[in-house]
Amino acid sequence: MPKPRKSLIAIESTPYYHCMARCVRRAFLCGVDELSGKSYEHRRGWLETKLLNLPNIFAIDIAAYAIMSNHYHAVLHINVARAKSWSDLEVVERWHQLFSGTALSNKYLKDGKLPEAEALAFQFVVDEWRLRLQDISWFMRVLNEAIAREANAEDKCTGRFWEGRFKSQALLDEAALLACMAYVDLNPIRAKMAKTPENSLHTSVKKRCEKAKKTQQANHINQQEKSLYPFIGPLNLKRRQHQPEGIQMRLTDYLNLVDCTGRIIREDKNGYIDSKSEKILQRLNINEAQWITMSKNFEGCFGSFAGNEKSLRSACEKLEYQRPSGLSACRQMFH
């Protein structure tokens, strides 16, 4: 029986999660239906636009994504600090961009304040909305419902559009995060929909490449794609308190790693990885064979959690699991 979402998301252990949703119908989410000849390619734009706009409302960042023919992948980062920094007014304004709110919230926006009795009751509502705006389940719900409504309207039909609830995997450490991001960014290449990462339509790696080509300082945080969670370079222990938030790796190293991995996948054999990428894999404690296995089939390698044994045990302990879930797979892939 599937576990409830709250038993799979441990924000104390990791803010990163790999999410995937699949279309339930024969008619594609995107692409071309071979039987009818009808193209649904424009729906990729719907999904990509909605996905990249939601972080302007939620305290959730997009680290990677790929929109395929009948499913999509997203690597999400829960930004708890951002949600805590919002004032009550900001929370209400953000929530009203998604839903109509309540009589009290509309009164609050109109008058700027509430009588004491109403204010006490309303505070519970605001606190709940703040939690929902940093909740992956609510993020995915808003995203999937919007696309389902548009698709159903276009198809002139009703009923379920998505195949049950979305799949979620917790990425417990840096190695799991980068392996999953590479897997997501290389999905179109693995499916023979693109020949190079920078030409993979509707993917995060294409967006990052397009932005990097327009600047001479691709690794500078202010010169990276604004709609995606940035790469900030290796952790500087001396300036840790002043370091901006982001993924602790240089963008150019990540793009190089994805390109080399994609070249290996297309040749379907162990190919050459240059010295820079090899050092990255050594730093992550992953050998080339394990890296290729994960970048081809990350979902199949792991269940609900991905990371080394220490990270896995810590997360499962916080979630009060009787035993670590997927321990053998994590031992095999991460030393």
Contacts in CASP RR format, 6 or more apart in sequence:
PFRMAT RR
TARGET T0000
AUTHOR 0000-0000-0000
METHOD contacts of the structure
MODEL  1
MPKPRKSLIAIESTPYYHCMARCVRRAFLCGVDELSGKSYEHRRGWLETK
LLNLPNIFAIDIAAYAIMSNHYHAVLHINVARAKSWSDLEVVERWHQLFS
GTALSNKYLKDGKLPEAEALAFQFVVDEWRLRLQDISWFMRVLNEAIARE
ANAEDKCTGRFWEGRFKSQALLDEAALLACMAYVDLNPIRAKMAKTPENS
LHTSVKKRCEKAKKTQQANHINQQEKSLYPFIGPLNLKRRQHQPEGIQMR
LTDYLNLVDCTGRIIREDKNGYIDSKSEKILQRLNINEAQWITMSKNFEG
CFGSFAGNEKSLRSACEKLEYQRPSGLSACRQMFH
2 165 0 8 1.000
3 304 0 8 1.000
5 136 0 8 1.000
5 137 0 8 1.000
5 165 0 8 1.000
5 168 0 8 1.000
7 319 0 8 1.000
7 321 0 8 1.000
8 168 0 8 1.000
8 170 0 8 1.000
8 304 0 8 1.000
8 305 0 8 1.000
8 319 0 8 1.000
9 17 0 8 1.000
9 136 0 8 1.000
9 168 0 8 1.000
9 170 0 8 1.000
10 170 0 8 1.000
10 315 0 8 1.000
10 318 0 8 1.000
10 319 0 8 1.000
11 78 0 8 1.000
11 80 0 8 1.000
12 318 0 8 1.000
13 170 0 8 1.000
13 172 0 8 1.000
13 311 0 8 1.000
13 314 0 8 1.000
13 315 0 8 1.000
13 318 0 8 1.000
14 170 0 8 1.000
14 171 0 8 1.000
14 172 0 8 1.000
14 173 0 8 1.000
14 311 0 8 1.000
14 315 0 8 1.000
15 77 0 8 1.000
15 78 0 8 1.000
15 79 0 8 1.000
15 80 0 8 1.000
16 63 0 8 1.000
16 75 0 8 1.000
16 76 0 8 1.000
16 77 0 8 1.000
16 78 0 8 1.000
16 170 0 8 1.000
16 171 0 8 1.000
16 176 0 8 1.000
16 177 0 8 1.000
17 75 0 8 1.000
17 76 0 8 1.000
17 78 0 8 1.000
17 136 0 8 1.000
17 168 0 8 1.000
17 169 0 8 1.000
17 170 0 8 1.000
17 171 0 8 1.000
18 73 0 8 1.000
18 74 0 8 1.000
18 75 0 8 1.000
18 76 0 8 1.000
18 168 0 8 1.000
18 169 0 8 1.000
18 171 0 8 1.000
18 180 0 8 1.000
18 184 0 8 1.000
18 298 0 8 1.000
18 299 0 8 1.000
18 306 0 8 1.000
19 73 0 8 1.000
19 74 0 8 1.000
19 75 0 8 1.000
19 76 0 8 1.000
19 136 0 8 1.000
19 140 0 8 1.000
19 166 0 8 1.000
19 167 0 8 1.000
19 168 0 8 1.000
19 169 0 8 1.000
20 71 0 8 1.000
20 72 0 8 1.000
20 73 0 8 1.000
20 74 0 8 1.000
20 166 0 8 1.000
20 167 0 8 1.000
20 299 0 8 1.000
21 71 0 8 1.000
21 72 0 8 1.000
21 140 0 8 1.000
21 144 0 8 1.000
21 162 0 8 1.000
21 163 0 8 1.000
21 166 0 8 1.000
21 167 0 8 1.000
22 70 0 8 1.000
22 71 0 8 1.000
22 162 0 8 1.000
22 163 0 8 1.000
23 29 0 8 1.000
23 70 0 8 1.000
23 71 0 8 1.000
23 161 0 8 1.000
23 162 0 8 1.000
23 163 0 8 1.000
24 160 0 8 1.000
24 161 0 8 1.000
24 162 0 8 1.000
24 163 0 8 1.000
24 164 0 8 1.000
25 161 0 8 1.000
26 33 0 8 1.000
26 35 0 8 1.000
27 33 0 8 1.000
27 36 0 8 1.000
27 38 0 8 1.000
27 40 0 8 1.000
27 155 0 8 1.000
28 40 0 8 1.000
28 69 0 8 1.000
28 70 0 8 1.000
29 40 0 8 1.000
29 43 0 8 1.000
29 47 0 8 1.000
29 68 0 8 1.000
29 69 0 8 1.000
29 70 0 8 1.000
29 71 0 8 1.000
29 72 0 8 1.000
29 147 0 8 1.000
29 151 0 8 1.000
30 40 0 8 1.000
30 41 0 8 1.000
30 43 0 8 1.000
30 44 0 8 1.000
30 47 0 8 1.000
30 67 0 8 1.000
30 68 0 8 1.000
30 69 0 8 1.000
30 70 0 8 1.000
30 202 0 8 1.000
31 39 0 8 1.000
31 40 0 8 1.000
31 41 0 8 1.000
31 43 0 8 1.000
31 44 0 8 1.000
31 69 0 8 1.000
32 38 0 8 1.000
32 39 0 8 1.000
32 40 0 8 1.000
32 41 0 8 1.000
33 39 0 8 1.000
33 40 0 8 1.000
43 147 0 8 1.000
43 150 0 8 1.000
43 151 0 8 1.000
44 67 0 8 1.000
44 201 0 8 1.000
44 202 0 8 1.000
45 67 0 8 1.000
45 202 0 8 1.000
46 147 0 8 1.000
46 150 0 8 1.000
47 67 0 8 1.000
47 72 0 8 1.000
47 143 0 8 1.000
47 147 0 8 1.000
47 202 0 8 1.000
48 65 0 8 1.000
48 67 0 8 1.000
48 202 0 8 1.000
50 143 0 8 1.000
50 146 0 8 1.000
50 147 0 8 1.000
51 62 0 8 1.000
51 65 0 8 1.000
51 67 0 8 1.000
51 72 0 8 1.000
51 74 0 8 1.000
51 143 0 8 1.000
52 62 0 8 1.000
52 227 0 8 1.000
52 228 0 8 1.000
54 60 0 8 1.000
54 139 0 8 1.000
54 142 0 8 1.000
54 143 0 8 1.000
55 61 0 8 1.000
55 62 0 8 1.000
55 227 0 8 1.000
57 94 0 8 1.000
57 97 0 8 1.000
57 98 0 8 1.000
57 133 0 8 1.000
58 94 0 8 1.000
58 133 0 8 1.000
58 134 0 8 1.000
58 138 0 8 1.000
58 139 0 8 1.000
59 78 0 8 1.000
59 79 0 8 1.000
59 80 0 8 1.000
59 82 0 8 1.000
59 83 0 8 1.000
59 86 0 8 1.000
59 133 0 8 1.000
59 134 0 8 1.000
60 76 0 8 1.000
60 77 0 8 1.000
60 78 0 8 1.000
60 79 0 8 1.000
60 134 0 8 1.000
60 136 0 8 1.000
60 139 0 8 1.000
61 76 0 8 1.000
61 77 0 8 1.000
61 79 0 8 1.000
61 228 0 8 1.000
61 229 0 8 1.000
62 74 0 8 1.000
62 75 0 8 1.000
62 76 0 8 1.000
62 77 0 8 1.000
62 204 0 8 1.000
62 227 0 8 1.000
62 228 0 8 1.000
62 229 0 8 1.000
63 75 0 8 1.000
63 76 0 8 1.000
63 77 0 8 1.000
63 177 0 8 1.000
63 181 0 8 1.000
63 204 0 8 1.000
63 228 0 8 1.000
63 229 0 8 1.000
63 247 0 8 1.000
64 73 0 8 1.000
64 74 0 8 1.000
64 75 0 8 1.000
64 180 0 8 1.000
64 181 0 8 1.000
64 184 0 8 1.000
64 185 0 8 1.000
64 203 0 8 1.000
64 204 0 8 1.000
64 205 0 8 1.000
64 228 0 8 1.000
65 72 0 8 1.000
65 73 0 8 1.000
65 74 0 8 1.000
65 75 0 8 1.000
65 184 0 8 1.000
65 203 0 8 1.000
65 204 0 8 1.000
66 72 0 8 1.000
66 73 0 8 1.000
66 184 0 8 1.000
66 185 0 8 1.000
66 187 0 8 1.000
66 188 0 8 1.000
66 200 0 8 1.000
66 202 0 8 1.000
66 203 0 8 1.000
66 204 0 8 1.000
67 202 0 8 1.000
67 203 0 8 1.000
68 187 0 8 1.000
68 188 0 8 1.000
68 191 0 8 1.000
68 193 0 8 1.000
69 191 0 8 1.000
69 193 0 8 1.000
73 183 0 8 1.000
73 184 0 8 1.000
73 187 0 8 1.000
74 184 0 8 1.000
75 171 0 8 1.000
75 177 0 8 1.000
75 180 0 8 1.000
75 181 0 8 1.000
75 184 0 8 1.000
76 136 0 8 1.000
76 139 0 8 1.000
77 229 0 8 1.000
77 246 0 8 1.000
78 134 0 8 1.000
78 136 0 8 1.000
79 134 0 8 1.000
79 245 0 8 1.000
80 134 0 8 1.000
81 245 0 8 1.000
82 134 0 8 1.000
83 130 0 8 1.000
83 131 0 8 1.000
83 133 0 8 1.000
83 134 0 8 1.000
84 130 0 8 1.000
86 94 0 8 1.000
86 130 0 8 1.000
88 123 0 8 1.000
88 126 0 8 1.000
89 112 0 8 1.000
91 126 0 8 1.000
91 129 0 8 1.000
91 130 0 8 1.000
91 133 0 8 1.000
92 105 0 8 1.000
92 108 0 8 1.000
92 109 0 8 1.000
92 126 0 8 1.000
92 129 0 8 1.000
93 109 0 8 1.000
94 129 0 8 1.000
94 133 0 8 1.000
95 101 0 8 1.000
95 105 0 8 1.000
95 129 0 8 1.000
95 132 0 8 1.000
95 133 0 8 1.000
96 105 0 8 1.000
96 109 0 8 1.000
98 142 0 8 1.000
100 106 0 8 1.000
102 125 0 8 1.000
104 114 0 8 1.000
104 118 0 8 1.000
104 121 0 8 1.000
104 122 0 8 1.000
104 125 0 8 1.000
105 122 0 8 1.000
105 125 0 8 1.000
107 114 0 8 1.000
107 118 0 8 1.000
108 114 0 8 1.000
108 122 0 8 1.000
113 119 0 8 1.000
114 122 0 8 1.000
132 138 0 8 1.000
136 168 0 8 1.000
140 166 0 8 1.000
144 161 0 8 1.000
144 162 0 8 1.000
144 166 0 8 1.000
147 161 0 8 1.000
148 160 0 8 1.000
148 161 0 8 1.000
148 162 0 8 1.000
151 161 0 8 1.000
152 158 0 8 1.000
152 159 0 8 1.000
152 161 0 8 1.000
167 299 0 8 1.000
168 304 0 8 1.000
169 180 0 8 1.000
169 298 0 8 1.000
169 299 0 8 1.000
169 302 0 8 1.000
169 303 0 8 1.000
169 304 0 8 1.000
169 305 0 8 1.000
169 306 0 8 1.000
170 304 0 8 1.000
170 305 0 8 1.000
170 306 0 8 1.000
170 315 0 8 1.000
171 177 0 8 1.000
171 180 0 8 1.000
171 306 0 8 1.000
171 307 0 8 1.000
172 305 0 8 1.000
172 306 0 8 1.000
172 307 0 8 1.000
172 308 0 8 1.000
172 311 0 8 1.000
172 312 0 8 1.000
172 314 0 8 1.000
172 315 0 8 1.000
173 307 0 8 1.000
173 308 0 8 1.000
173 311 0 8 1.000
173 334 0 8 1.000
174 248 0 8 1.000
174 249 0 8 1.000
174 284 0 8 1.000
175 284 0 8 1.000
175 285 0 8 1.000
175 286 0 8 1.000
175 307 0 8 1.000
175 308 0 8 1.000
175 334 0 8 1.000
176 302 0 8 1.000
176 306 0 8 1.000
176 307 0 8 1.000
176 308 0 8 1.000
176 311 0 8 1.000
176 334 0 8 1.000
177 247 0 8 1.000
178 247 0 8 1.000
178 249 0 8 1.000
178 254 0 8 1.000
178 257 0 8 1.000
178 284 0 8 1.000
179 284 0 8 1.000
179 286 0 8 1.000
179 291 0 8 1.000
179 294 0 8 1.000
179 295 0 8 1.000
179 298 0 8 1.000
179 306 0 8 1.000
180 294 0 8 1.000
180 298 0 8 1.000
180 306 0 8 1.000
181 204 0 8 1.000
181 254 0 8 1.000
182 257 0 8 1.000
182 258 0 8 1.000
182 261 0 8 1.000
182 294 0 8 1.000
182 295 0 8 1.000
183 294 0 8 1.000
183 295 0 8 1.000
183 296 0 8 1.000
183 297 0 8 1.000
183 298 0 8 1.000
183 299 0 8 1.000
184 203 0 8 1.000
184 204 0 8 1.000
184 298 0 8 1.000
185 197 0 8 1.000
185 200 0 8 1.000
185 203 0 8 1.000
185 204 0 8 1.000
185 205 0 8 1.000
185 258 0 8 1.000
186 197 0 8 1.000
186 200 0 8 1.000
186 205 0 8 1.000
186 258 0 8 1.000
186 261 0 8 1.000
186 262 0 8 1.000
186 265 0 8 1.000
186 295 0 8 1.000
187 200 0 8 1.000
187 203 0 8 1.000
188 194 0 8 1.000
188 200 0 8 1.000
188 201 0 8 1.000
188 203 0 8 1.000
189 195 0 8 1.000
189 196 0 8 1.000
189 197 0 8 1.000
189 200 0 8 1.000
189 262 0 8 1.000
189 265 0 8 1.000
189 266 0 8 1.000
190 265 0 8 1.000
190 296 0 8 1.000
193 200 0 8 1.000
193 201 0 8 1.000
194 200 0 8 1.000
194 201 0 8 1.000
195 266 0 8 1.000
196 259 0 8 1.000
197 203 0 8 1.000
197 205 0 8 1.000
197 206 0 8 1.000
197 209 0 8 1.000
197 255 0 8 1.000
197 258 0 8 1.000
197 259 0 8 1.000
197 262 0 8 1.000
198 205 0 8 1.000
198 206 0 8 1.000
198 209 0 8 1.000
198 210 0 8 1.000
199 206 0 8 1.000
200 206 0 8 1.000
204 228 0 8 1.000
205 255 0 8 1.000
205 258 0 8 1.000
207 225 0 8 1.000
207 227 0 8 1.000
207 228 0 8 1.000
208 224 0 8 1.000
208 225 0 8 1.000
208 228 0 8 1.000
208 251 0 8 1.000
208 255 0 8 1.000
209 255 0 8 1.000
210 225 0 8 1.000
211 218 0 8 1.000
211 223 0 8 1.000
211 224 0 8 1.000
211 225 0 8 1.000
212 218 0 8 1.000
212 224 0 8 1.000
212 251 0 8 1.000
212 252 0 8 1.000
212 255 0 8 1.000
215 223 0 8 1.000
217 223 0 8 1.000
218 224 0 8 1.000
218 251 0 8 1.000
218 252 0 8 1.000
219 231 0 8 1.000
219 233 0 8 1.000
219 250 0 8 1.000
219 251 0 8 1.000
219 252 0 8 1.000
221 230 0 8 1.000
221 231 0 8 1.000
221 232 0 8 1.000
221 244 0 8 1.000
221 246 0 8 1.000
224 230 0 8 1.000
224 231 0 8 1.000
224 251 0 8 1.000
229 246 0 8 1.000
229 247 0 8 1.000
230 244 0 8 1.000
230 246 0 8 1.000
230 247 0 8 1.000
230 251 0 8 1.000
231 246 0 8 1.000
231 247 0 8 1.000
231 249 0 8 1.000
231 250 0 8 1.000
231 251 0 8 1.000
231 254 0 8 1.000
232 243 0 8 1.000
232 244 0 8 1.000
232 245 0 8 1.000
232 246 0 8 1.000
232 247 0 8 1.000
232 248 0 8 1.000
233 247 0 8 1.000
233 248 0 8 1.000
233 249 0 8 1.000
233 250 0 8 1.000
234 248 0 8 1.000
234 249 0 8 1.000
234 250 0 8 1.000
235 243 0 8 1.000
235 248 0 8 1.000
236 243 0 8 1.000
247 254 0 8 1.000
249 280 0 8 1.000
253 276 0 8 1.000
253 277 0 8 1.000
253 280 0 8 1.000
256 274 0 8 1.000
256 276 0 8 1.000
256 277 0 8 1.000
257 277 0 8 1.000
257 280 0 8 1.000
257 281 0 8 1.000
260 272 0 8 1.000
260 273 0 8 1.000
260 274 0 8 1.000
260 277 0 8 1.000
261 273 0 8 1.000
261 277 0 8 1.000
261 291 0 8 1.000
261 292 0 8 1.000
261 295 0 8 1.000
262 295 0 8 1.000
263 271 0 8 1.000
264 270 0 8 1.000
264 271 0 8 1.000
264 273 0 8 1.000
264 292 0 8 1.000
265 292 0 8 1.000
265 295 0 8 1.000
265 296 0 8 1.000
270 288 0 8 1.000
270 289 0 8 1.000
270 292 0 8 1.000
273 281 0 8 1.000
273 288 0 8 1.000
278 288 0 8 1.000
281 287 0 8 1.000
281 288 0 8 1.000
281 291 0 8 1.000
285 308 0 8 1.000
285 334 0 8 1.000
285 335 0 8 1.000
286 294 0 8 1.000
286 333 0 8 1.000
286 334 0 8 1.000
286 335 0 8 1.000
290 332 0 8 1.000
290 333 0 8 1.000
293 301 0 8 1.000
293 333 0 8 1.000
294 301 0 8 1.000
294 333 0 8 1.000
298 306 0 8 1.000
301 329 0 8 1.000
301 333 0 8 1.000
302 326 0 8 1.000
302 329 0 8 1.000
302 330 0 8 1.000
302 333 0 8 1.000
303 325 0 8 1.000
303 326 0 8 1.000
303 329 0 8 1.000
304 325 0 8 1.000
305 312 0 8 1.000
305 315 0 8 1.000
305 316 0 8 1.000
305 325 0 8 1.000
305 326 0 8 1.000
305 330 0 8 1.000
306 330 0 8 1.000
306 333 0 8 1.000
307 330 0 8 1.000
307 333 0 8 1.000
307 334 0 8 1.000
308 330 0 8 1.000
308 334 0 8 1.000
308 335 0 8 1.000
309 324 0 8 1.000
309 327 0 8 1.000
309 330 0 8 1.000
309 331 0 8 1.000
309 334 0 8 1.000
312 324 0 8 1.000
312 325 0 8 1.000
312 326 0 8 1.000
312 327 0 8 1.000
312 330 0 8 1.000
313 324 0 8 1.000
313 327 0 8 1.000
316 323 0 8 1.000
316 324 0 8 1.000
316 325 0 8 1.000
324 330 0 8 1.000
END
